[in-house]
Amino acid sequence: MNERLERGEGWIAYLFTKKDGVKVPSKFLYIQFYAGDEQKRINTKTNEPEEAYRMLLDNRRRVNEGERVLPSEAAKLKYEDLMKVGQYSSKKVAGIR
Protein backbone atom coordinates (compact mmCIF):
# COMPACT_ATOMS: atom_id res chain seq x y z
CA MET A 1 0.00 0.00 0.00
CA ASN A 2 2.75 2.47 0.91
CA GLU A 3 5.33 1.23 -1.59
CA ARG A 4 4.82 4.21 -3.93
CA LEU A 5 5.33 6.73 -1.16
CA GLU A 6 8.76 8.08 -0.32
CA ARG A 7 9.78 8.92 3.23
CA GLY A 8 8.02 12.10 4.32
CA GLU A 9 5.18 11.86 1.79
CA GLY A 10 2.68 10.34 4.22
CA TRP A 11 1.18 6.91 4.73
CA ILE A 12 -1.98 4.88 4.24
CA ALA A 13 -3.04 2.28 6.81
CA TYR A 14 -5.68 0.90 9.09
CA LEU A 15 -5.54 2.15 12.67
CA PHE A 16 -5.73 -0.39 15.47
CA THR A 17 -7.46 -0.20 18.83
CA LYS A 18 -7.62 -2.74 21.63
CA LYS A 19 -10.95 -4.29 22.44
CA ASP A 20 -10.94 -6.80 25.28
CA GLY A 21 -7.18 -7.15 24.89
CA VAL A 22 -7.37 -7.95 21.15
CA LYS A 23 -6.06 -5.60 18.44
CA VAL A 24 -8.96 -4.61 16.17
CA PRO A 25 -8.37 -2.76 12.87
CA SER A 26 -10.36 0.34 12.00
CA LYS A 27 -13.34 0.04 9.69
CA PHE A 28 -11.73 2.25 7.03
CA LEU A 29 -8.25 3.21 5.81
CA TYR A 30 -6.62 6.37 7.15
CA ILE A 31 -4.16 8.70 5.45
CA GLN A 32 -1.60 10.74 7.32
CA PHE A 33 0.71 13.52 6.16
CA TYR A 34 2.24 16.78 7.31
CA ALA A 35 0.86 20.22 6.46
CA GLY A 36 3.79 22.40 7.46
CA ASP A 37 4.50 21.50 11.09
CA GLU A 38 1.01 20.11 11.69
CA GLN A 39 0.33 16.40 11.31
CA LYS A 40 -2.98 15.57 9.58
CA ARG A 41 -4.77 12.23 9.93
CA ILE A 42 -7.88 11.73 7.84
CA ASN A 43 -10.39 8.89 7.69
CA THR A 44 -10.80 8.04 3.99
CA LYS A 45 -14.13 6.25 4.48
CA THR A 46 -12.94 3.62 1.99
CA ASN A 47 -11.18 0.26 2.04
CA GLU A 48 -9.72 0.68 -1.46
CA PRO A 49 -5.96 1.44 -1.25
CA GLU A 50 -5.93 3.10 -4.69
CA GLU A 51 -8.74 5.48 -3.73
CA ALA A 52 -7.00 6.27 -0.44
CA TYR A 53 -3.76 6.96 -2.35
CA ARG A 54 -5.59 9.43 -4.62
CA MET A 55 -7.08 11.11 -1.56
CA LEU A 56 -3.64 11.43 0.01
CA LEU A 57 -2.25 13.03 -3.14
CA ASP A 58 -5.25 15.36 -3.45
CA ASN A 59 -5.02 16.51 0.17
CA ARG A 60 -1.27 17.09 -0.11
CA ARG A 61 -1.88 19.11 -3.29
CA ARG A 62 -4.50 21.23 -1.51
CA VAL A 63 -2.09 21.96 1.34
CA ASN A 64 0.70 22.86 -1.11
CA GLU A 65 -1.67 25.25 -2.90
CA GLY A 66 -2.31 27.04 0.39
CA GLU A 67 -5.69 25.74 1.55
CA ARG A 68 -5.87 26.22 5.28
CA VAL A 69 -8.88 24.00 5.94
CA LEU A 70 -9.28 20.66 4.22
CA PRO A 71 -12.82 19.45 3.36
CA SER A 72 -12.60 16.72 5.99
CA GLU A 73 -11.90 19.36 8.66
CA ALA A 74 -14.63 21.81 7.63
CA ALA A 75 -17.34 19.96 9.55
CA LYS A 76 -15.34 20.39 12.75
CA LEU A 77 -15.13 24.20 12.50
CA LYS A 78 -16.81 26.27 15.17
CA TYR A 79 -17.94 29.88 15.15
CA GLU A 80 -14.91 30.83 17.28
CA ASP A 81 -12.56 29.30 14.69
CA LEU A 82 -14.08 31.43 11.94
CA MET A 83 -13.79 34.58 14.05
CA LYS A 84 -10.06 33.87 14.60
CA VAL A 85 -9.29 33.77 10.88
CA GLY A 86 -11.53 36.76 10.11
CA GLN A 87 -13.82 34.95 7.68
CA TYR A 88 -16.99 35.82 9.56
CA SER A 89 -18.31 38.94 11.21
CA SER A 90 -20.98 39.15 13.87
CA LYS A 91 -21.79 42.74 12.90
CA LYS A 92 -25.12 43.28 11.20
CA VAL A 93 -24.95 44.58 7.65
CA ALA A 94 -27.36 47.37 6.67
CA GLY A 95 -30.10 46.13 4.40
CA ILE A 96 -29.91 42.52 5.54
CA ARG A 97 -32.60 41.50 7.98
C-alpha positions in Angstrom: 0.0 0.0 0.0 2.7 2.5 0.9 5.3 1.2 -1.6 4.8 4.2 -3.9 5.3 6.7 -1.2 8.8 8.1 -0.3 9.8 8.9 3.2 8.0 12.1 4.3 5.2 11.9 1.8 2.7 10.3 4.2 1.2 6.9 4.7 -2.0 4.9 4.2 -3.0 2.3 6.8 -5.7 0.9 9.1 -5.5 2.2 12.7 -5.7 -0.4 15.5 -7.5 -0.2 18.8 -7.6 -2.7 21.6 -10.9 -4.3 22.4 -10.9 -6.8 25.3 -7.2 -7.2 24.9 -7.4 -7.9 21.1 -6.1 -5.6 18.4 -9.0 -4.6 16.2 -8.4 -2.8 12.9 -10.4 0.3 12.0 -13.3 0.0 9.7 -11.7 2.3 7.0 -8.2 3.2 5.8 -6.6 6.4 7.1 -4.2 8.7 5.5 -1.6 10.7 7.3 0.7 13.5 6.2 2.2 16.8 7.3 0.9 20.2 6.5 3.8 22.4 7.5 4.5 21.5 11.1 1.0 20.1 11.7 0.3 16.4 11.3 -3.0 15.6 9.6 -4.8 12.2 9.9 -7.9 11.7 7.8 -10.4 8.9 7.7 -10.8 8.0 4.0 -14.1 6.2 4.5 -12.9 3.6 2.0 -11.2 0.3 2.0 -9.7 0.7 -1.5 -6.0 1.4 -1.3 -5.9 3.1 -4.7 -8.7 5.5 -3.7 -7.0 6.3 -0.4 -3.8 7.0 -2.3 -5.6 9.4 -4.6 -7.1 11.1 -1.6 -3.6 11.4 0.0 -2.2 13.0 -3.1 -5.3 15.4 -3.4 -5.0 16.5 0.2 -1.3 17.1 -0.1 -1.9 19.1 -3.3 -4.5 21.2 -1.5 -2.1 22.0 1.3 0.7 22.9 -1.1 -1.7 25.3 -2.9 -2.3 27.0 0.4 -5.7 25.7 1.5 -5.9 26.2 5.3 -8.9 24.0 5.9 -9.3 20.7 4.2 -12.8 19.5 3.4 -12.6 16.7 6.0 -11.9 19.4 8.7 -14.6 21.8 7.6 -17.3 20.0 9.6 -15.3 20.4 12.7 -15.1 24.2 12.5 -16.8 26.3 15.2 -17.9 29.9 15.1 -14.9 30.8 17.3 -12.6 29.3 14.7 -14.1 31.4 11.9 -13.8 34.6 14.1 -10.1 33.9 14.6 -9.3 33.8 10.9 -11.5 36.8 10.1 -13.8 35.0 7.7 -17.0 35.8 9.6 -18.3 38.9 11.2 -21.0 39.1 13.9 -21.8 42.7 12.9 -25.1 43.3 11.2 -25.0 44.6 7.6 -27.4 47.4 6.7 -30.1 46.1 4.4 -29.9 42.5 5.5 -32.6 41.5 8.0 
